[in-house]
Amino acid sequence: MSAQPALMEEIGSAAGRELNTQGLHADARRESLRLLALLSPSLLLVFAIIIVPIGWLFWLSLFDEAGGFSAANYARFFEQASYIKTFITTFKVAFIVTGACVLLGYPLAYMLSQLPRRAASICLIFVILPFWTSVLVRTYA
């Protein structure tokens, strides 16, 4: 039993604190590497499916029909009123929908968090049900 107070004394010393700090840093590094290893396949998939095609489209938009480097596509976008109107309408709809989701979603989420577990599960089914509509229609068709 006399070894335990000696151990506590060593941990309490500056050298013990330094060893503890080094051990915690090593654990944090290992955990970060483990997380990176777990995320890598997903990040590569997102990169391949989303980032690469968007980058490719942006790259193609910088060239004209003859293949020369040009910003004519962007100039044409800002010259035609129908493009600008569509662009503005898209952002208006996006902001309205985002605002509606925030105004409806936060109170609903708070309500669900205050309900008993069984009632919250049933209500959550009704919230998720509309997301299944397209899958059900395609399956039935």
PyMOL commands that set and color helices and strands:
alter all, ss='L'
color gray80, all
select helices_A, chain A and resi 3-12+14-61+72-79+81-114+117-140
alter helices_A, ss='H'
color red, helices_A
deselect
rebuild
show_as cartoon
